[in-house]
């Protein structure tokens, strides 16, 4: 079993780290307040800073919110790079910008490590059930080394290409997810305002071509009004910013993505930045002056 440093114990990171502990790996993390009791009871230890975590690890996993956070953990004062041992595998499972990812990989390789970008999809449920989809950007050797670790946390693991390719795939994923949430929101809102039983509409749609995981999971959230975050609006906003910035660089028009971002912005304006991203429906409900399920 490996000695793994896991930095970033949020909604997704906590269950992911738990699976690694259950598989027999030794885990350390950076001390940030009180360590989660469940992880501590399984043997996880908290160390002073990323440098100390790197010194104690054969594999380092980062699962933090954004590109600057990854850069700070890896290269900031007391960062991973200061304690990196030759041959250490660095796996970034955050969702960040592809171009900086390529630079991070270069710097880690120059320091003697092996870098893998491996962002995930599947939300909190996928993390809890070890059923994440993992999109990997790495060398062949990096992918080979990372796979046994990733298999503990994920179900579908695909080597997309070289460094940054995993992050590019994740941006594409977030475009599709956002636009599908918008489509499900509009469909259920239309059915509700027309007077139909939206629960039965959803049940019927799940049996046809319109069926999707988002209609299943997020459609149920919309109907039951459960918007506690599995994946927060503000994090999806960050991902769509990556998409729109990339589109400008590529001279690419993404009108649907831009519209979805405006709807997320409308959620944020309603103090909904921490809602689950299924809460996009609330922005559309405001425009319609109608709430799904309303008589």
N, C-alpha and C positions, 0 to 999 in steps of 0.2 A: 504494500500500500504506500501511497505517496504522502509527503508532507506538503500540504497545500495552504497557501495564504489566500484568504477570501476577503476582499475589501469592498464593502457595500452591502449592508444587511438590511435593505429596505423591504418593501412588499414582495418583491421577487427574490431578492438575495437570501432572505432568511430561510425559506423552504429549500432553495437550491443548496445552500450550505448544509442544511439538515440531511439531505439525501447523501451528500458526500461523507458526512460523519457516519451515517447508517451503513455506508458501504465499507467502513473501516479505515478511511483516510484520517490522518491527523491534521486538524485545522487550527490556524491562527488568524486573527484579524487585528485591526487597529482599534485601540481603546477609544470609544466614543460614549461616555456615560456608562450606564450599567449594561453589561452584556446580557442578551436575551437568555432567560432562564433555561429554556429548552435546549438551546445550543450549548450553554455552559454545562448542563447536566450530561451532555453527550461527550464532553471533553474539550470543547473549543476553548482556546486561550486568547486573551486580548493582550497585545503588545503596544509599545509606546507610539510607534509611527510606521509608515510603510517601509522605511529602511530596515527596521527590526524584523518586520514580517518577511521581507525578501531574504534576509540573512538566515531565517529559520526554514525557508521553503525550497522545494524542488519545482513546484508549480505555483504560479500566482494568478489568481482570477480577480478581475475588477468588474464591478457591477454598479456603476455610479450614473448620475443623471445625464451629464452632457460632456461635450468635448473638453471644455476647460477643466472639468473635474478629473477626467482621465489624465490630462496633461499634468495637473498638479500632483496627483497620486504617483505618477511615474517619475516625473522630472522635477518636481518642486523641492523645496528644502526638506530634508529628511525623507526624500522620495525613494521609490523602489530602486531606481537606477543606482543609488548610492550603496545599496546592500546586495545588488544583483550578483549572483555567482555564475561562473561560466556554465553554459548549458541549461540554465533555468528557462522553463517554459512560461511565457507570459500570455495569458488568454484574456482578452478584453471582451466581455459579454454585454457591455453597455451598448446603447444605440447612439452613435456619434457620426460626425462627418467623415466621408470616405477619404478625402485628400489629406487631412491631418493624420488619419489612421496610417496612411502610407509613410508619412514622416516619422510617426511614433515607431513603426516597425523598423525603419532604417536605424533609428537611434538605439533601439534595443539590440538589434543585431550587431551594431558596432561595439556594444558593451559586452557582447558574448552570449546574449540570450536568443531565444527563439520566440517570435511574436506571432500570435494568431488573433484575428478579429472574428468573433463568434457571437454576434447579436442574436437575440431570441424572439420568438413570437409564440403566443399562447396564453399570455396574461397570467394573473395570479393562479388561476385554476391549473394551467399547464405547469407552472412551477411547483405547486403543491403535489400534483399527481405525477411528477417527473415525466411529463408528456410534451415538453417544449419542442418546437421546431427551431433548429439551430442552423444558421447560415454562416458558412465558414470561408474566410479569406486567409490563405496561408500557403506556404510552400508544401510540396508533397510530404516532406519529412515532418513539418510542423503539424499538418493534418493527421498524419499517422500517430504522432505522439499525443496529440490532444484527444483523439477519438475515445479512448477508454475512459477518460475523465468526463467528456461530454455525454457519453452514453448513460452515465449515472443520472443525469439531469434531463435528458431529452429523448424524444422518440424518433424524430425525423432529423437526421444530421446530413447536410449536403455540403460538399466541397465546391463552392461556387467558382473559385479561381484564386488569383494572387491576393496580396495584401490590399485591403480596401474593398474587395469584391463582396465580402460578407456584408459590410455596411451598405454598399450600393443595393444589394438585394433587400436589406431591411427597409431602406427608404422606399423601395418599390412596394414592399409589403404594406407599409403604413399608408401609402397612397390608396391602395386597394381597400384596406380596412376602413379608412375615413369615408371614402365614397360609398362603400357598402352600408356603413352606419347611416349615412345621409339617405340612401335609397330606402332602407328599412324604415327609417323615421318617416319619410314622406308617404310611403305606402300605408303604414299603419295609421298615420294621421288622416290620410284621405279616407280610409275605411271607417275610422271612428267618427269623423265629422259627417260622413254620409249615413251614419246611424247603424252600421254593422257591428256585430259582436267581434271585437278585435282579437280576442283569444281564439275564436273559431277561425277567423281569417288567417291568423298566424299558423294555426294547426293545418289548415288546408294548403297554405303556401309551402309549408315544410315537406309536403308530399309531391311537389312539382318542381319545375325547372328553377323557380325562385329560391329553393331551399339553400341555406348556407349556415355555417356555424354562427355567423353574426345574427341572422334572423332567429336562430334557435336561442342563443344565450342572451344577446343584447335586446332582441325583440321581447323576450320575457322580462328583462329589466325595465324596458319602457312601459310595458303593460302593468307590471307590479309596482312601478315607481320606486325601484331600489337602485339608487345611484351612488352607494358607497363604493369607493374606488377599487377596481381591480387594476385599471390603468387610467391614470388621471388625465383630464382634459389638457392641463398645462404641459404634460409630457408629449401628448400627441401634437400639440401646437409646435413644440420644439422639433419634432420629427418632420412635420410639414414645412417648417422653415428650412430645414435641410433640403427637402425636395424642391422648394421654390427657388432657393439660392442656387442649387445645382442646375435647375432648368434655365435660369438666367445665363449661367456660364455656358450651357449647351445651346443657347438660342432656341429653347424649346418652350412651347406654350402648353401649360397645364391648367386650363380654365376650371375644370372640376375641382382640382386640388385647391386652387385659390378660393373657390366658393366655400369649400369645406372649412378652410382656415378661417374665413369670415364668420362662419357659424360657431366655430370654437371660440372665436374672439367675443362673439355675442354672449356665449356662456360665461366667459371670464368676466364680462361686464356685469353679469348678474351674480357675481361672487361665486361662480361655479368652476373656478380653475382647478379645484380639488375634487370635483365630481368625477365619477367614472365617465369615460368618453361616450358611453351610450347616452349621456345627458345632452348630447347635441340635439336630441329631439326637443328639449325644452326651448331652445332658440327658435325652432320652427313652430312650436306651439304658441310662442309669443306672437309670431307673425300671423298665425291663424286665429288668435284669440280663442283657442280651443285646446283642451288637454285630453290626451288619449284616454278613453274610457269614460269621459264626461258625458252625462246625459244631455 
